[in-house]
Amino acid sequence: MIIRMGIDIAIRAPHQASLADEQGRVLWSGHRFRTSSEDLDRLWSRLPDDVMPDQVTIVMEPTRNAWVPLAAWFRRRGATVVLVSAERSADLRAYYAKHTKSDRLDSILLARLPLLHPDGLHPEHGIGPGDPLRRATKLHSTLVKRRTTSLARLDALLELLGPDWHAALGGDLANKTPLRFLAAGYADPHTLRRLGRCRLARFFYRHSRGAWGEPEADKILAAARTTADLWGDELAFAELAEDIAVEARLALAITDEIKDVDERIAVLVAERDPDGIITSAPGVGAVTGAVILGRLGDPSRFSSLAAVRSFSGLVPSLDASGLSGSHGGPTKRGDALLREALFMAASQARRHDPTLAAKYHRLMVETGKHHNSALCHIASILLTRIASCWKNQSHYQLRDVDGALVDRDKARAIIAERYTVPEQIRRSRATVAGTSQRSKESQAAPSTGPSTTHARRRRAARHSLGTQRFLLPLPHLARHACRPAHRPHADPGLPATNQRESL
């Protein structure tokens, strides 16, 4: 006898569970419980006596992080845990109970879901957000974006002092030496004048370990004199220096946190991938490799390489009916951080792997794809090869288009000789479909009168263009959607045992 328990997870209120047999008949419903050992033991005791633990399937939605301890508890008891997407269960719920919505009905629907959609159920063996590497890579990405925002704000504040400051600080605000200088409140020209050249040079020398000294101090003092002459007494330098100091201290603190997270990630990656299989792929460094390993999880849990690509969300959507059909943009149903890491890795991998370079060259030159669209295809291929290498526990192999092994130097020579995209083609691809920056610039001053353009037509055109854009977390990379391309007959980047599976 196989039974299925549907659990509607709540965050603050009690959860509700319902039990159904293999025919979909509800045995009981509306059992309320909380995430505690006592309540879970009481819930487990309500199962029929003749049911074995391996005959129990728990169906739940991944509601925030509340599902993680429940899934771990039921797996320890021997049950199979299945997670369903909230979108899929919501669609079935709308059909099942059109005018009624309650937690009890939701739990009944989840208990019957294996009968309604058995192909969409896959057992969940991981702990999701409980995985330390998964959390660490997400935290690293969040901290980097916060630091980027803080540095951009800091650069904008320095523009108030004049352009000489940016040049005097070396143009790199991510360097700790200018950040410590600004965090000390020395963005005030009057404070710098009282500090003097000798003490400022010693400050630079001490905090830069000898890399900065008197030349940099002279540049800063010259910029301070220019600012004082430019503003006079009109600008409150002390208040502006304090705002700059706050942003600089935030950037320094975030930088220290990023360093600590990097060290923790390095230890976790060394434990899971001691042979360096993930980082053996071209374009995959320590940071991107950790993101791929942490956000993808164990690639062996996927039934096929196609499932790995589908999980990433880099596969194109399909809308077909009868004799007509078309591919759309990527499904984007996977992890956004994983797509970002794969996209950046693909940008470098095409410069080192001849097979990926040949694919990129054909998409750009013959098919007419945009650079970002072509990289989406390369990213999906790269992910497939990484997963295949992980399953076979073998390192990535560089091969030419004929399948022969090549070293890195020969691979670069082949790419430079055969698969370099002409610059005029690259520029033409960057200006199609309104993707160039020039097309976004205003060509005339805005009119003060009412608009005389066809607003509906322009809005429809913008909507049509917007549906073709690939929405990665990096805004400057989100230009075009992926489009399906012809698949090669062989994948030289994979071991020989997986040539057929990769197609």
C-alpha positions in Angstrom: 0.0 0.0 0.0 1.4 3.4 -1.0 0.2 6.5 0.7 0.9 10.1 0.1 0.9 12.9 2.6 0.4 16.5 1.4 1.6 19.2 3.8 0.7 22.9 3.4 3.6 24.6 5.1 3.0 27.8 7.1 5.5 30.3 8.4 3.9 31.5 11.7 0.7 29.4 11.8 0.6 25.6 12.3 1.1 23.5 9.2 -1.7 21.3 7.9 -1.4 17.8 6.6 -3.7 15.4 4.6 -3.3 11.8 3.7 -4.5 10.0 0.6 -4.0 6.5 -0.7 -2.7 5.4 -4.1 -6.2 5.8 -5.6 -6.4 9.5 -4.4 -9.0 8.7 -1.7 -8.5 11.0 1.3 -8.0 9.0 4.5 -7.9 12.0 6.8 -7.3 15.8 6.4 -6.7 19.0 8.3 -4.2 17.7 10.8 -2.5 20.7 12.3 1.1 20.5 13.6 4.2 22.6 14.1 7.8 21.9 13.4 8.7 20.1 16.7 9.6 16.5 17.4 6.5 16.0 19.5 4.1 17.2 16.8 5.9 15.3 14.1 5.9 12.1 16.1 2.1 12.5 16.7 1.6 13.1 12.9 3.7 10.0 12.0 1.6 7.9 14.4 -1.5 8.6 12.4 -0.2 6.6 9.5 -1.8 3.2 8.9 -0.1 0.3 10.8 0.4 -1.8 7.7 2.3 0.9 5.8 6.1 0.7 5.7 8.2 3.9 5.9 9.5 3.5 2.3 5.8 3.5 1.1 5.2 7.0 2.3 5.6 10.0 0.0 5.6 13.5 1.5 4.5 16.2 -1.0 5.1 19.8 -0.1 5.9 23.2 -1.5 9.3 24.8 -0.8 7.9 27.6 1.3 10.8 29.9 2.1 13.2 27.9 4.4 10.5 26.3 6.6 10.4 23.1 4.5 14.1 22.2 5.2 13.8 20.8 8.7 10.5 19.0 7.8 12.1 17.3 4.8 15.1 16.3 6.9 12.9 14.8 9.6 10.8 12.7 7.2 13.8 11.5 5.3 15.3 10.2 8.5 12.1 8.2 9.1 12.5 6.6 5.6 9.9 8.5 3.7 10.4 10.0 0.2 10.2 13.8 0.1 8.9 15.4 -3.0 8.9 19.2 -3.6 6.6 20.8 -6.1 6.8 24.4 -7.5 4.4 26.9 -6.1 3.4 27.9 -9.6 2.4 24.3 -10.6 0.4 23.6 -7.5 -1.3 27.0 -7.8 -2.5 26.2 -11.3 -3.9 22.8 -10.2 -5.4 24.4 -7.1 -7.3 27.0 -9.3 -8.7 24.1 -11.3 -9.5 21.9 -8.3 -11.2 24.6 -6.1 -12.1 27.6 -8.2 -13.9 29.6 -5.6 -12.4 28.3 -2.4 -8.9 28.5 -0.9 -7.9 27.1 2.4 -4.9 25.4 4.0 -6.9 22.1 4.3 -7.8 22.1 0.6 -4.2 22.9 -0.2 -2.9 19.9 1.8 -5.5 17.6 0.1 -4.4 18.9 -3.3 -0.8 18.1 -2.5 -1.7 14.6 -1.4 -3.5 14.0 -4.7 -0.9 15.7 -6.8 1.1 12.5 -7.7 -2.1 11.2 -9.4 -2.7 14.5 -11.3 0.9 15.1 -12.4 3.2 12.2 -11.7 5.8 13.2 -14.3 6.5 16.5 -12.5 7.5 14.9 -9.2 11.1 14.3 -8.3 12.4 13.2 -4.9 14.4 15.8 -3.1 17.6 14.5 -1.4 19.3 17.7 -0.5 18.7 20.2 2.2 18.5 23.3 0.0 19.3 26.4 2.0 20.8 24.2 4.7 23.8 23.5 2.4 26.7 25.7 3.7 28.3 26.1 0.3 25.0 27.1 -1.3 24.5 29.8 1.3 28.1 31.0 1.2 28.1 31.5 -2.6 24.9 33.5 -2.3 26.3 35.6 0.5 29.4 36.2 -1.5 27.4 37.4 -4.5 25.2 39.7 -2.2 28.3 41.2 -0.6 30.0 41.9 -3.9 26.9 43.7 -5.2 26.7 45.7 -2.0 30.3 46.8 -2.3 29.7 47.7 -5.9 26.8 49.9 -4.9 28.8 51.5 -2.1 31.8 52.2 -4.5 29.5 53.7 -7.1 28.0 56.0 -4.4 31.5 56.9 -3.3 32.5 57.8 -6.8 29.5 60.0 -7.2 30.3 61.9 -4.1 33.9 62.4 -5.2 32.6 64.0 -8.4 31.3 66.9 -6.2 34.9 67.7 -5.3 36.0 67.7 -9.0 37.5 65.4 -11.5 41.1 65.7 -10.2 40.3 63.6 -7.2 39.4 60.5 -9.1 42.7 60.7 -11.1 44.7 61.4 -7.9 43.4 58.3 -6.2 44.5 56.1 -9.1 41.0 55.5 -10.5 40.5 52.4 -8.5 38.4 53.0 -5.4 38.3 49.2 -4.7 41.9 49.6 -3.5 42.1 49.7 0.3 44.6 52.5 0.4 42.3 55.2 -1.1 39.4 53.7 0.9 41.4 54.1 4.2 42.3 57.6 3.2 38.7 58.6 2.6 37.5 56.8 5.7 39.8 58.9 7.8 37.8 62.0 6.7 40.6 63.5 4.5 38.2 64.4 1.7 38.1 67.9 3.2 40.5 70.2 1.4 41.0 72.3 4.5 41.8 69.2 6.6 44.4 68.2 4.0 46.0 71.6 4.1 46.4 71.4 7.9 47.7 67.8 7.6 50.6 68.7 5.3 52.6 66.9 2.7 54.9 64.9 5.1 52.2 63.4 7.3 50.0 62.6 4.3 52.9 60.8 2.6 53.6 58.8 5.8 49.9 57.9 5.9 50.0 56.5 2.4 53.3 54.7 2.9 52.0 53.0 6.1 48.6 51.9 4.7 49.9 50.8 1.3 53.0 49.0 2.6 55.3 51.2 0.6 53.3 51.3 -2.7 52.2 54.9 -2.2 54.2 57.8 -1.0 55.1 61.4 -1.8 54.0 61.4 -5.5 50.5 60.4 -4.5 50.5 62.9 -1.7 51.4 65.7 -4.1 48.5 64.7 -6.5 46.0 64.7 -3.6 47.1 68.1 -2.4 47.0 69.5 -5.9 43.4 68.2 -6.2 42.5 69.7 -2.9 43.8 73.1 -3.9 41.8 72.9 -7.2 38.7 72.0 -5.3 39.1 74.9 -2.8 39.6 77.4 -5.7 36.6 75.9 -7.5 34.1 76.0 -4.7 35.3 78.8 -2.4 33.1 78.9 0.7 30.0 77.7 -1.1 30.3 74.0 -0.3 30.3 72.5 3.2 33.5 70.4 2.8 33.3 69.0 6.3 29.8 67.5 5.9 30.7 66.1 2.4 33.9 64.5 3.8 31.9 62.8 6.6 29.4 61.4 4.0 32.4 60.1 2.0 34.0 58.6 5.1 30.8 56.7 5.9 30.7 55.1 2.4 34.4 54.3 2.5 34.0 52.6 5.9 31.1 50.6 4.6 33.2 49.5 1.6 36.1 48.5 3.8 33.9 46.5 6.1 32.2 44.7 3.2 35.7 44.0 1.7 36.8 42.3 4.9 33.6 40.2 5.0 34.1 39.1 1.4 37.7 38.0 2.3 36.4 35.9 5.2 33.6 34.4 3.0 36.2 33.6 0.3 38.3 31.7 2.8 35.3 29.7 4.0 34.2 28.9 0.4 37.8 27.7 -0.4 37.6 25.2 2.5 34.2 23.9 1.4 35.1 23.5 -2.2 38.3 21.6 -1.3 36.2 19.1 0.7 33.7 18.5 -2.0 35.9 18.7 -5.1 39.4 17.7 -3.9 40.5 16.7 -7.5 39.5 20.1 -9.0 37.1 18.6 -11.5 34.8 21.7 -11.6 37.7 24.2 -12.0 39.3 22.1 -14.7 36.8 23.4 -17.2 37.9 26.4 -19.2 36.7 29.7 -17.9 35.8 28.3 -14.5 37.8 29.8 -11.7 37.7 29.5 -8.0 34.7 31.8 -7.5 32.6 30.6 -10.5 33.4 27.0 -9.7 32.2 27.4 -6.1 29.0 29.0 -7.4 28.4 26.2 -9.9 29.1 23.5 -7.3 27.1 25.2 -4.6 24.0 26.3 -6.6 23.8 23.2 -8.8 24.3 20.7 -6.0 25.4 17.2 -6.8 25.1 16.8 -10.6 24.7 13.0 -10.1 21.2 13.5 -8.8 19.9 14.4 -12.3 18.6 11.6 -14.4 20.1 13.0 -17.6 22.2 15.8 -18.9 19.1 17.4 -20.4 17.7 17.6 -16.9 20.9 19.5 -15.8 20.4 22.1 -18.6 16.7 22.4 -17.8 17.5 23.1 -14.1 19.8 26.0 -15.1 17.0 27.7 -17.0 19.2 28.3 -20.0 17.1 26.1 -22.3 14.7 27.9 -24.7 11.0 27.7 -24.1 8.7 26.0 -26.7 5.3 27.0 -27.9 4.0 24.5 -30.4 0.6 23.4 -31.6 -0.2 21.2 -34.6 2.1 22.0 -37.4 3.3 25.4 -36.0 5.7 26.0 -33.3 8.4 28.5 -32.2 11.1 28.7 -29.6 11.1 31.6 -27.2 13.4 33.0 -24.6 15.0 30.9 -21.9 12.7 29.4 -19.3 14.7 31.0 -16.4 13.3 28.4 -14.0 16.7 27.6 -12.5 18.9 29.4 -10.1 19.7 33.0 -11.2 23.1 33.0 -9.5 24.0 29.8 -11.3 23.1 31.3 -14.7 25.2 34.4 -13.9 28.2 32.2 -13.1 27.7 30.1 -16.2 27.4 33.2 -18.4 30.6 34.7 -17.1 32.4 31.3 -17.4 31.2 30.9 -21.0 32.6 34.3 -21.9 36.0 33.0 -21.0 35.6 29.4 -22.1 35.1 30.4 -25.7 38.6 31.9 -25.7 40.2 28.7 -24.6 38.2 25.8 -26.0 38.3 25.4 -29.8 35.0 23.5 -30.0 33.2 26.3 -28.0 34.9 28.9 -30.0 33.7 27.2 -33.3 30.2 27.2 -31.9 30.4 30.8 -30.9 31.8 31.8 -34.3 29.1 30.0 -36.2 26.3 31.6 -34.0 27.8 35.1 -34.5 28.8 34.9 -38.1 26.5 32.5 -39.8 23.3 32.5 -37.6 23.4 36.2 -36.8 23.1 35.9 -33.1 23.8 38.6 -30.7 26.9 38.2 -28.4 24.8 37.6 -25.3 22.5 35.2 -27.1 25.5 33.2 -28.4 27.0 33.1 -24.9 23.7 31.6 -23.6 24.2 28.6 -25.9 27.8 28.3 -24.9 26.9 28.4 -21.2 24.4 25.5 -21.6 27.0 23.4 -23.4 29.6 24.2 -20.8 27.3 23.2 -18.0 26.5 19.9 -19.8 30.2 19.1 -20.1 30.9 20.0 -16.5 28.1 17.7 -15.3 29.4 14.9 -17.5 32.9 15.3 -16.2 31.6 15.2 -12.6 29.6 12.0 -13.2 32.6 10.3 -14.8 35.0 11.8 -12.2 37.3 13.0 -15.0 38.9 16.3 -15.8 37.8 18.5 -18.6 39.7 17.8 -21.9 40.5 20.4 -24.5 39.9 19.1 -28.0 39.8 20.5 -31.5 36.8 20.2 -33.8 38.1 16.9 -35.1 38.2 15.4 -31.5 42.0 15.4 -31.1 43.4 16.4 -27.7 45.2 19.8 -27.7 47.0 21.7 -25.0 46.1 25.3 -24.0 48.7 27.0 -26.2 47.6 25.1 -29.3 44.0 25.7 -28.5 44.5 29.4 -28.4 46.4 29.3 -31.7 43.5 27.4 -33.3 41.0 29.9 -32.0 43.0 32.9 -33.2 43.5 31.4 -36.6 40.0 30.1 -37.4 37.4 31.4 -35.0 38.0 35.1 -34.5 34.8 37.0 -35.1 35.4 40.1 -37.3 35.1 43.4 -35.5 32.6 44.8 -38.0 30.3 41.8 -37.5 30.5 42.2 -33.7 29.7 45.9 -34.0 26.7 45.2 -36.3 25.4 42.6 -33.9 25.6 45.2 -31.0 23.5 47.7 -32.9 20.6 45.5 -33.9 17.2 45.6 -32.1 18.1 48.8 -30.3 20.8 47.3 -28.2 23.4 50.0 -28.7 23.8 52.8 -26.2 23.5 55.4 -28.9 19.9 54.3 -29.7 18.9 55.0 -26.1 20.2 58.5 -26.1 17.8 61.4 -26.5 18.2 62.9 -30.0 16.4 66.2 -29.1 15.3 68.2 -26.1 12.0 67.0 -24.7 8.9 68.8 -25.8 6.8 70.8 -23.4 3.6 70.2 -25.2 1.4 67.1 -25.3 2.7 63.9 -27.0 1.8 63.5 -30.6 3.3 60.0 -31.1 1.4 56.8 -31.2 1.8 55.7 -27.6 0.1 52.3 -28.1 2.3 51.4 -31.0 5.5 52.4 -29.1 4.4 50.5 -26.0 3.7 47.4 -28.1 7.1 47.7 -29.7 8.8 48.0 -26.4 6.9 45.0 -25.1 7.9 42.9 -28.2 11.5 43.9 -27.6 11.3 43.2 -23.9 10.2 39.6 -24.4 13.3 39.0 -26.4 15.8 40.0 -23.7 17.6 37.5 -21.5 17.1 38.6 -17.9 20.3 37.5 -16.1 21.0 39.1 -12.7 23.7 41.3 -14.4 21.7 44.2 -16.1 24.4 45.0 -18.6 24.4 41.4 -19.7 20.7 41.2 -20.2 20.2 42.1 -23.8 18.9 39.2 -25.8 17.2 35.9 -25.4 18.7 32.6 -26.1 17.6 30.9 -29.3 18.0 27.3 -30.3 20.9 26.4 -32.5 21.9 23.4 -34.5 23.5 20.8 -32.3 26.9 19.3 -33.2 27.2 15.6 -34.0 29.8 15.1 -31.4 31.0 17.0 -28.3 34.8 16.8 -28.1 34.8 18.4 -24.7 33.2 15.3 -23.1 34.8 12.0 -22.3 34.3 9.3 -25.0 31.8 7.4 -22.9 29.3 10.4 -22.8 29.4 11.5 -26.4 25.9 10.0 -27.1 24.3 11.3 -23.9 25.5 14.8 -24.5 23.6 15.2 -27.8 
